Amino acid sequence: MTLLTHFNPSGEAHMVDVGEKPISQRIAVTEGYITMQPETLKLIIDGGHKKGDVLAIARIAGIMASKKTADLIPLCHPLPITHVEINLNAETGYSRIRCQTTVKTNGQTGVEMEALTATTCALLTIYDMCKAVDRGMVIQSVQLLEKNGGKSGHWLQIK
């Protein structure tokens, strides 16, 4: 089992020193879902929400969140993100929206936390915009699907 890297030999939390690691292209792909009442999903799909285009605003919120990850997660490194793509797709059969996020950088550490933060914030934005009509929405299954780059190479979630 790999040791937890955010603790020094004395057991104290610290930021990992990535200064000696080579720069490589890093990619992370994450997903998450928000389930809701069918009427709420229809409101979003039809663009009938009085606050505006829910999915467009959620997409922008997710992109902004990815760039602020180091401000939110104490031991994350600030990274020069080169690309963020957020896809929000309605799955009417499940009465939910799926968010899939891809984040890229050329750096010395991965972008998993940036992608997870973007996905979560996009879903939270949907909740915030729709809570007046559906307080029972559930955010679930936020997870890493794939990462690539660095010493550990390629990792793919097996489903």
Helices and strands as residue ranges (DSSP letters): E 24-35, H 38-46, H 54-67, H 69-72, E 81-91, G 92-94, E 96-107, H 112-130, E 138-148, E 155-156
